[in-house]
Protein backbone atom coordinates (compact mmCIF):
# COMPACT_ATOMS: atom_id res chain seq x y z
CA UNK A 1 0.00 0.00 0.00
CA UNK A 2 1.18 3.51 -0.76
CA UNK A 3 1.06 5.54 2.43
CA UNK A 4 1.48 9.15 3.48
CA UNK A 5 3.15 9.77 6.82
CA UNK A 6 2.95 12.68 9.20
CA UNK A 7 6.15 13.10 11.24
CA UNK A 8 5.90 14.67 14.71
CA UNK A 9 8.05 15.05 17.80
CA UNK A 10 7.09 12.84 20.74
CA UNK A 11 5.34 15.82 22.41
CA UNK A 12 3.27 16.16 19.20
CA UNK A 13 4.83 19.10 17.35
CA UNK A 14 4.66 18.68 13.54
CA UNK A 15 7.98 18.14 11.73
CA UNK A 16 6.84 17.32 8.19
CA UNK A 17 5.44 14.75 5.82
CA UNK A 18 6.91 11.60 4.28
CA UNK A 19 5.74 8.66 2.22
CA UNK A 20 6.43 4.93 2.17
CA UNK A 21 5.13 1.64 0.87
CA UNK A 22 3.77 -0.57 3.62
CA UNK A 23 3.48 -4.31 3.16
CA UNK A 24 0.89 -5.54 5.65
CA UNK A 25 0.81 -9.18 6.73
CA UNK A 26 -1.76 -8.65 9.54
CA UNK A 27 0.57 -10.02 12.26
CA UNK A 28 3.54 -7.96 11.03
CA UNK A 29 4.29 -5.18 8.55
CA UNK A 30 7.20 -3.69 6.61
CA UNK A 31 7.80 -0.01 5.89
CA UNK A 32 9.71 0.49 2.63
CA UNK A 33 11.40 3.86 2.12
CA UNK A 34 14.04 4.83 -0.46
CA UNK A 35 16.95 4.56 2.01
CA UNK A 36 15.55 2.28 4.72
CA UNK A 37 13.39 -0.78 5.30
CA UNK A 38 11.80 -1.34 8.71
CA UNK A 39 10.39 -4.75 9.65
CA UNK A 40 7.98 -4.63 12.58
CA UNK A 41 8.45 -8.23 13.60
CA UNK A 42 5.58 -10.16 15.17
CA UNK A 43 3.02 -7.72 16.62
CA UNK A 44 1.75 -8.54 20.11
CA UNK A 45 -1.40 -7.56 21.98
CA UNK A 46 -3.12 -9.26 24.88
CA UNK A 47 -6.46 -8.01 23.52
CA UNK A 48 -6.30 -6.16 20.19
CA UNK A 49 -9.73 -4.61 20.80
CA UNK A 50 -8.28 -2.84 23.87
CA UNK A 51 -4.52 -2.65 23.26
CA UNK A 52 -2.60 -1.61 20.14
CA UNK A 53 -0.68 -4.53 18.59
CA UNK A 54 2.98 -3.53 18.88
CA UNK A 55 6.56 -4.77 18.53
CA UNK A 56 10.07 -3.43 19.00
CA UNK A 57 12.07 -3.55 15.76
CA UNK A 58 15.73 -4.60 15.56
CA UNK A 59 16.58 -0.88 15.11
CA UNK A 60 14.91 -0.13 18.46
CA UNK A 61 11.76 1.54 17.07
CA UNK A 62 8.30 0.80 18.41
CA UNK A 63 6.07 -0.40 15.55
CA UNK A 64 2.30 -0.24 16.01
CA UNK A 65 -0.66 -1.33 13.91
CA UNK A 66 -3.28 1.32 14.70
CA UNK A 67 -5.91 -0.02 12.28
CA UNK A 68 -6.16 -1.82 8.95
CA UNK A 69 -4.78 1.23 7.14
CA UNK A 70 -2.90 3.18 9.85
CA UNK A 71 0.56 2.33 11.16
CA UNK A 72 2.97 4.08 13.52
CA UNK A 73 6.75 3.96 13.86
CA UNK A 74 8.17 5.59 17.00
CA UNK A 75 11.86 6.50 17.00
CA UNK A 76 12.88 7.37 20.58
CA UNK A 77 16.47 8.21 19.56
CA UNK A 78 15.25 11.03 17.31
CA UNK A 79 12.39 11.97 19.67
CA UNK A 80 9.89 11.55 16.83
CA UNK A 81 7.16 9.33 15.42
CA UNK A 82 5.47 8.86 12.08
CA UNK A 83 1.85 7.85 11.59
CA UNK A 84 1.22 6.41 8.13
CA UNK A 85 -2.24 6.59 6.57
CA UNK A 86 -2.59 4.12 3.68
CA UNK A 87 -5.06 3.99 0.81
C-alpha positions in Angstrom: 0.0 0.0 0.0 1.2 3.5 -0.8 1.1 5.5 2.4 1.5 9.1 3.5 3.2 9.8 6.8 2.9 12.7 9.2 6.1 13.1 11.2 5.9 14.7 14.7 8.1 15.1 17.8 7.1 12.8 20.7 5.3 15.8 22.4 3.3 16.2 19.2 4.8 19.1 17.3 4.7 18.7 13.5 8.0 18.1 11.7 6.8 17.3 8.2 5.4 14.7 5.8 6.9 11.6 4.3 5.7 8.7 2.2 6.4 4.9 2.2 5.1 1.6 0.9 3.8 -0.6 3.6 3.5 -4.3 3.2 0.9 -5.5 5.6 0.8 -9.2 6.7 -1.8 -8.6 9.5 0.6 -10.0 12.3 3.5 -8.0 11.0 4.3 -5.2 8.6 7.2 -3.7 6.6 7.8 0.0 5.9 9.7 0.5 2.6 11.4 3.9 2.1 14.0 4.8 -0.5 16.9 4.6 2.0 15.6 2.3 4.7 13.4 -0.8 5.3 11.8 -1.3 8.7 10.4 -4.7 9.7 8.0 -4.6 12.6 8.5 -8.2 13.6 5.6 -10.2 15.2 3.0 -7.7 16.6 1.7 -8.5 20.1 -1.4 -7.6 22.0 -3.1 -9.3 24.9 -6.5 -8.0 23.5 -6.3 -6.2 20.2 -9.7 -4.6 20.8 -8.3 -2.8 23.9 -4.5 -2.6 23.3 -2.6 -1.6 20.1 -0.7 -4.5 18.6 3.0 -3.5 18.9 6.6 -4.8 18.5 10.1 -3.4 19.0 12.1 -3.6 15.8 15.7 -4.6 15.6 16.6 -0.9 15.1 14.9 -0.1 18.5 11.8 1.5 17.1 8.3 0.8 18.4 6.1 -0.4 15.5 2.3 -0.2 16.0 -0.7 -1.3 13.9 -3.3 1.3 14.7 -5.9 0.0 12.3 -6.2 -1.8 9.0 -4.8 1.2 7.1 -2.9 3.2 9.9 0.6 2.3 11.2 3.0 4.1 13.5 6.7 4.0 13.9 8.2 5.6 17.0 11.9 6.5 17.0 12.9 7.4 20.6 16.5 8.2 19.6 15.3 11.0 17.3 12.4 12.0 19.7 9.9 11.6 16.8 7.2 9.3 15.4 5.5 8.9 12.1 1.9 7.9 11.6 1.2 6.4 8.1 -2.2 6.6 6.6 -2.6 4.1 3.7 -5.1 4.0 0.8 
